[in-house]
């Protein structure tokens, strides 16, 4: 079983070393998928002995994930690929340990593993999970859980693990290049009857990190409206 971690970076030079050091020992290899940063990411990666794959152009979050998955499964021959964010790994990759318990215990191996802040709610509140983000996410995730009949509690989080079967089954070209990809992977996994499961994850809101603004252009509010549009398209195509 080979577990590969990919660290997504876009000008995260000031925080990426922290993300590297947070990677647990259960992850066999890590690399940085850099979205054409113009900072000192390369220098910091070299100092920490981590290989960097730089995109030819700025691809956006979704485009960067797609490139990273291709590298993880084709270059590194991963069985599972762990998504880690370069903003100091705000969603702690130690959650990989819980994922491995599920992978090793289940006869049917999960294809997509999602982290949930609600499965360790008390500790996430201690880490500063803002109410203005937590409350809408709780109710929206509950609505989406009922509509899509997917037994997960946190649809909009920053920690996920992809299996080789997921990579072989899902056509990544059909996924968005922006942040909508994080929701699309769930819909596509559901559509293709892949195994989705959930594990607790700790998210650090107290330390330096990057985050969507709540309102305005490219905000969390805009993203949420677009996710409901995706749900509408999902049911329209299904019917």
N, C-alpha and C positions, 0 to 999 in steps of 0.2 A: 504494500500500500504506500504510494508516494503522494505526499501532501506538499503542494507548492503554493507559496504565498506571493501574490503580486500587489505591490504598493503603488497606488495611483497617485501621480504627482502632477501638479501644474503650479509652478512657482511656490513650492512648499519647502524650499531650502532651509528655512529657519526652524521647521518642525519635523523634517523627514528623518533626522537622526533619531529622534524620540520614537518615531514609528518603527524604525528598524530595530531598536533595542527592545521594543515591546513584543516583538514576534516570539512566540513560545517555541520551545525546543521540539515540540511535536511536529512543527512545520519543517520539512526536510530541506527545502531550498526556497530562497526568496529572490525576487528581482524587482526592479522599479520600472513601471511603465510610465514614461515621462511624456506629457503632452506638450512637447516643444517649449519647455521652460526657458526663461532668459535670466535665471539666477544661478546660484552656486550648487544646484542639485547634483550635478556631475561630480564636483569636487568632494562633496560630503559622501556620496555613494562610494567613490573610490577609496576614501579614507576608511570606510566601514567594510570594504571588501564585497560590495553588492553590485551586481551587474545592472546596467541601465540600458533599456531599449527606448529610444527616442522616436516619437512619431515624426513623420516628414512634415506634417502641418498640424495646426491646432485642431483636434478632432472633437473636443467637448468630452464631458464625462462618459456618455454612452459609447462614443467612438473609441475612447481610451480603454474602456472595459472590454470591448469586442477585440481590440488588438491584443490586450493582455491575455484574454482567454485563448486566443490562437497561439500565442507564445507558450503559455503554460502547458497546453495539451499537445502541441506539435513539437516545440523545441525542447521542453523539459519532460515530456511524456508523463504528465501528472495523472493520477487517478482522481484527485480532487484539487480544485484551485480555490484558495481563500482570498477574498477581496479585502484589502486593507487600505485605509485612506491615509494619504500622506500628511494630513493635518495633525500629526502626532498620534495617529491611530485613535481618534476620539472614541470609536467603538472598539473596545479592547479585544484584540485577537486571541486572548486566552480562552475565549468562548470555543475555540477550536477543540479544546479538550473534551467538552461536552458533546461536540459534534462527533468526535471519534468514538465515544461510547455508543452512540446511536448506530454509527456505521458498522461497528464491530459486533453489536448485539442483534441487529435486525437481519433476517434472512433476505428480505427485499431491501436492497440498499437505497437510501434516499438520493434523489437526483438534484434537489435544490434545498439547501438548509438555510433558514433565515434566523437572524438574531431577533430577540424580542426584549424590549425594555420592561414590558409589563410582567414578564415571568420572574423578574427580580426587581419588582417595583420599589420596594423599600430602599434598596441600595442605590437605585437610579435617582430617587428623590434626594438622597444624601449627596449624590454627585451633582446636584443642581439642575435636574430636569425641570425646565421652566413650565409653569402651569399653563401659560399662553400657548405653548406648543403641545404639552401633554394632553390637555383636555380635548382639543379638537382632534388630535390623533387617535385618542381612545374611542371617541364616538364614530369618527369616520371609518376607522379600522373595523369597528363592530358592524357598521352598515355594510361594508365591503365583504366582510366575513359571511354575512347572511345572504347577500346577493350572489356571491360567487361560490358559496358552499365550500370554502376552503378553511380548514380548521387551524387558522393562525390568528394571533392577537395583535401583531404589529406589522402592518403592511408597508410602512414607510420608515425604514431604518437603514443604517449604513453598514450592515455586516451581513454577508451572504457567502455561502460556499457552493460551488458548482461541481457537479460530477462530470466524468468523461462522457457518460451516457447523455447528460444534458447537452454537452457540446456537440455530440454527434447527431442528436435529434433535432435541436433547434437551429433554424437557419438564421444566423446572426445578422445577415443582410436585411432581414425584415424588422430588426429592432432599431430604435431611435438612436441618434448620436448625442442627444441631450440627456437630462436627468430623468426623462420619462422611461428610459430603459429599465430603471430600477423597479418600476411597476410592471412593465411589459414582460419581464422575465417570469413573473408570477403568472400572468395571464397565459403566456405561451406554454409554460409548464402544465398548467391546468388543461389547456386545450389539447395537449399531446398526452394527457393522462400520465404525466410523470409524478414520481413520489415527492411530495413537499413535506418538510417537517420544520419544527421550530425549536430553538434552544434559547436559554437566557443569555443576555449580553449586557455588559456594563458600559454606559456611555458617559464620558467625562465632560460636563459642561462648565466646570470650574477652571480648567487649564485652557491655554490658548488653543483655538481651533477655528476652522472655517465653518460657516453655516449660512443657509438661505435666509435672506430677510423675509419678514412675514408678508409684507405687502409691496406692490409695485411691480415693475417689469422683472421677469425671471424670478419671481418670489415664490414662497411656499404656497400662497393663496392661488396664484396662477397655475402652479404645478398641480394642485389639488383639483381645480376645475378641469384640467386636461385629463387627469386620471379618470374622472367620472365620464368624460367623453369617450375614453378608451373602453370603459365598461359598457357603455351604450353600443359602441361598434362591435364589441365582443358578442353581445346578445343578438344584435342585428345579423351578424354573420352566421351565428349559430342557428338562428331561425331560418 
